[in-house]
């Protein structure tokens, strides 16, 4: 697989069992609680594509990979 550029990443935070974005990359809403389970995060960390629908704006994000700090996606998220 090709290297995913850093501009295709977005940081997330995990608090207890909840996964948050401090800001939505699409509509800039703050403190967005994602509808992801721990099992979904684990699958993303294993490199299995995971779809997330943003609860604030309904935009769909495809996560290709994840690490402990970032989601790596198939689209440019940073300006």
Residue frames as a rotation matrix with the C-alpha (Angstrom) as fourth column:
UNK 1
0.576 0.817 0.000 0.00
0.817 -0.576 0.000 0.00
0.000 0.000 -1.000 0.00
UNK 2
-0.016 -0.549 0.835 1.17
0.459 -0.746 -0.482 3.52
0.888 0.376 0.264 -0.77
UNK 3
-0.727 -0.287 -0.624 2.19
0.686 -0.341 -0.643 5.87
-0.029 -0.895 0.444 2.00
UNK 4
0.396 0.906 0.148 -0.73
0.871 -0.421 0.252 8.03
0.291 0.029 -0.956 3.15
UNK 5
-0.400 -0.587 0.703 0.20
0.354 -0.807 -0.473 11.74
0.845 0.060 0.531 3.22
UNK 6
-0.796 0.003 -0.605 -0.06
0.597 -0.157 -0.786 13.60
-0.098 -0.988 0.123 6.52
UNK 7
-0.855 0.510 -0.094 -2.60
-0.518 -0.846 0.127 16.01
-0.015 0.157 0.987 5.01
UNK 8
-0.167 0.797 -0.581 -5.00
-0.362 0.498 0.788 13.03
0.917 0.342 0.205 4.96
UNK 9
-0.554 -0.072 -0.830 -4.91
0.646 0.591 -0.483 12.65
0.525 -0.803 -0.280 8.74
UNK 10
0.105 0.562 0.821 -7.08
-0.365 -0.746 0.557 13.99
0.925 -0.358 0.127 11.53
UNK 11
-0.869 -0.492 0.046 -6.38
-0.206 0.276 -0.939 13.78
0.450 -0.825 -0.341 15.28
UNK 12
0.291 0.943 -0.162 -8.84
-0.117 0.203 0.972 12.12
0.950 -0.264 0.169 17.61
UNK 13
-0.604 -0.404 0.687 -9.09
-0.721 -0.091 -0.687 11.76
0.340 -0.910 -0.236 21.36
UNK 14
-0.060 0.557 -0.828 -10.28
0.199 0.820 0.537 8.81
0.978 -0.133 -0.160 23.38
UNK 15
-0.600 0.006 0.800 -11.85
-0.735 -0.400 -0.548 9.50
0.317 -0.916 0.245 26.78
UNK 16
-0.197 0.442 0.875 -12.93
-0.547 0.691 -0.473 6.35
-0.814 -0.571 0.106 28.58
UNK 17
-0.325 0.125 0.937 -14.84
0.573 0.815 0.090 4.49
-0.752 0.566 -0.337 25.84
UNK 18
0.756 0.640 -0.139 -15.80
0.327 -0.553 -0.766 7.62
-0.567 0.533 -0.628 23.86
UNK 19
-0.337 -0.818 0.467 -13.95
0.871 -0.083 0.484 8.79
-0.357 0.570 0.740 20.76
UNK 20
0.622 0.518 -0.588 -14.00
0.381 -0.856 -0.351 12.51
-0.684 -0.006 -0.729 19.95
UNK 21
-0.082 -0.606 0.791 -12.75
0.863 -0.440 -0.248 15.01
0.498 0.662 0.559 17.41
UNK 22
-0.476 -0.081 -0.876 -11.90
0.618 -0.739 -0.268 18.37
-0.625 -0.669 0.401 18.98
UNK 23
-0.174 0.443 -0.879 -13.17
-0.566 -0.776 -0.279 19.84
-0.806 0.449 0.386 15.73
UNK 24
0.534 0.432 0.726 -14.95
0.367 0.655 -0.660 18.38
-0.761 0.619 0.192 12.72
UNK 25
-0.562 -0.827 0.030 -12.70
0.368 -0.217 0.904 18.59
-0.741 0.519 0.426 9.62
UNK 26
-0.512 0.438 0.739 -15.73
0.830 0.031 0.556 19.34
0.221 0.899 -0.379 7.42
UNK 27
0.351 0.783 0.513 -18.01
0.539 -0.617 0.573 21.79
0.765 0.075 -0.639 9.27
UNK 28
-0.509 -0.749 0.425 -15.66
0.037 -0.512 -0.858 22.90
0.860 -0.421 0.288 12.10
UNK 29
0.655 0.711 0.255 -18.12
-0.333 -0.031 0.942 21.97
0.678 -0.702 0.217 14.88
UNK 30
-0.354 -0.829 0.433 -16.26
-0.761 -0.014 -0.649 21.61
0.544 -0.559 -0.625 18.17
UNK 31
-0.681 -0.062 0.729 -16.20
-0.621 0.577 -0.531 18.54
-0.387 -0.815 -0.432 20.46
UNK 32
0.136 0.702 -0.699 -17.75
-0.929 0.335 0.157 15.99
0.344 0.628 0.698 18.12
UNK 33
-0.189 -0.077 0.979 -18.57
-0.598 0.799 -0.053 12.63
-0.778 -0.596 -0.197 19.70
UNK 34
-0.499 -0.069 -0.864 -18.07
-0.822 0.352 0.447 9.95
0.273 0.933 -0.233 17.06
UNK 35
0.574 0.728 0.375 -20.33
-0.777 0.629 -0.032 6.95
-0.259 -0.273 0.927 16.81
UNK 36
0.067 -0.651 -0.757 -17.43
-0.537 0.616 -0.577 4.49
0.841 0.444 -0.308 16.91
UNK 37
0.977 0.178 0.116 -17.15
-0.199 0.570 0.797 1.51
0.076 -0.802 0.592 19.18
UNK 38
0.263 -0.923 0.280 -13.86
-0.695 0.020 0.719 0.30
-0.670 -0.383 -0.636 20.62
UNK 39
0.160 -0.160 0.974 -14.09
0.406 0.910 0.082 -2.67
-0.900 0.382 0.211 18.26
UNK 40
0.910 0.177 0.375 -14.32
0.415 -0.356 -0.837 -0.25
-0.015 0.918 -0.397 15.28
UNK 41
0.707 -0.708 0.013 -11.21
-0.703 -0.699 0.133 1.58
-0.085 -0.103 -0.991 16.49
UNK 42
0.103 -0.666 0.739 -9.38
-0.308 0.685 0.661 -1.72
-0.946 -0.295 -0.134 16.91
UNK 43
0.498 0.153 0.854 -10.29
0.670 0.557 -0.491 -2.73
-0.551 0.816 0.175 13.34
UNK 44
0.983 -0.148 0.110 -9.07
-0.049 -0.783 -0.621 0.63
0.178 0.605 -0.776 12.03
UNK 45
0.414 -0.878 0.241 -5.77
-0.796 -0.221 0.563 0.15
-0.441 -0.425 -0.790 13.87
UNK 46
0.037 -0.342 0.939 -5.47
0.159 0.930 0.333 -3.23
-0.987 0.137 0.089 12.12
UNK 47
-0.821 -0.407 -0.400 -5.76
-0.253 -0.369 0.895 -1.44
-0.512 0.836 0.200 8.75
UNK 48
-0.519 0.739 0.430 -9.37
0.846 0.517 0.132 -2.43
-0.125 0.432 -0.893 8.02
UNK 49
-0.807 0.247 0.537 -11.34
0.059 -0.870 0.489 0.33
0.588 0.426 0.688 6.30
UNK 50
-0.463 0.645 -0.608 -13.89
0.842 0.106 -0.529 1.87
-0.277 -0.757 -0.592 8.65
UNK 51
-0.363 0.438 0.823 -16.68
0.453 -0.689 0.566 4.27
0.814 0.578 0.051 7.71
UNK 52
-0.583 0.214 -0.784 -17.64
0.699 -0.361 -0.618 7.10
-0.415 -0.908 0.061 10.07
UNK 53
0.018 0.641 0.767 -20.65
0.687 -0.566 0.457 9.34
0.727 0.519 -0.450 9.50
UNK 54
-0.912 -0.404 0.075 -20.11
0.250 -0.690 -0.679 12.66
0.326 -0.601 0.730 11.21
UNK 55
-0.257 0.879 -0.403 -23.05
0.960 0.184 -0.210 13.34
-0.110 -0.440 -0.891 13.55
UNK 56
-0.296 0.081 -0.952 -22.75
0.272 -0.948 -0.165 17.11
-0.916 -0.308 0.258 13.09
UNK 57
-0.210 0.117 -0.971 -22.88
-0.749 -0.658 0.083 17.40
-0.629 0.744 0.226 9.29
UNK 58
0.651 0.533 0.540 -23.51
-0.203 0.808 -0.553 13.83
-0.731 0.251 0.634 8.05
UNK 59
0.388 -0.620 -0.682 -20.31
-0.897 -0.086 -0.433 13.85
0.210 0.780 -0.590 5.98
UNK 60
0.997 -0.043 0.069 -18.83
0.030 0.984 0.173 10.37
-0.075 -0.171 0.982 5.48
UNK 61
0.248 -0.969 0.017 -15.19
-0.968 -0.247 0.034 9.72
-0.029 -0.025 -0.999 6.35
UNK 62
0.906 -0.062 -0.419 -13.41
-0.025 0.980 -0.198 6.53
0.422 0.189 0.886 5.33
UNK 63
0.471 -0.766 0.438 -10.66
-0.792 -0.149 0.592 5.63
-0.388 -0.626 -0.677 7.77
UNK 64
0.552 -0.370 -0.747 -7.95
-0.450 0.622 -0.641 3.57
0.702 0.690 0.177 6.08
UNK 65
-0.103 -0.637 -0.764 -5.75
0.615 0.563 -0.552 3.19
0.782 -0.527 0.334 9.15
UNK 66
0.800 0.274 0.534 -5.49
-0.230 -0.682 0.694 4.50
0.554 -0.678 -0.483 12.69
UNK 67
-0.375 -0.829 -0.414 -2.80
0.350 0.287 -0.892 4.87
0.859 -0.479 0.182 15.30
UNK 68
-0.268 0.269 -0.925 -3.08
0.963 0.085 -0.254 6.09
0.010 -0.959 -0.282 18.88
UNK 69
-0.518 -0.029 -0.855 -3.44
0.314 -0.936 -0.158 9.73
-0.795 -0.351 0.494 17.82
UNK 70
-0.520 0.202 -0.830 -4.63
-0.705 -0.650 0.284 10.02
-0.482 0.733 0.481 14.21
UNK 71
0.416 0.595 0.688 -7.08
0.241 0.657 -0.714 8.62
-0.877 0.463 0.130 11.72
UNK 72
-0.721 -0.635 -0.278 -5.52
-0.202 -0.191 0.961 8.17
-0.663 0.748 0.010 8.27
UNK 73
0.257 0.963 0.084 -8.11
-0.005 0.088 -0.996 8.72
-0.967 0.255 0.027 5.53
UNK 74
-0.142 -0.227 0.963 -8.51
0.894 0.388 0.223 8.55
-0.425 0.893 0.148 1.77
UNK 75
0.533 0.380 0.756 -9.08
0.689 -0.714 -0.126 12.30
0.492 0.588 -0.642 1.41
UNK 76
-0.587 -0.748 0.309 -7.24
0.470 -0.626 -0.622 15.55
0.659 -0.220 0.719 2.11
UNK 77
0.411 0.749 -0.520 -8.49
0.854 -0.117 0.506 16.97
0.318 -0.652 -0.688 5.44
UNK 78
0.123 -0.462 -0.878 -5.89
0.634 -0.644 0.427 19.66
-0.763 -0.610 0.214 6.12
UNK 79
0.960 0.279 0.004 -5.59
0.200 -0.680 -0.706 22.95
-0.195 0.678 -0.709 4.24
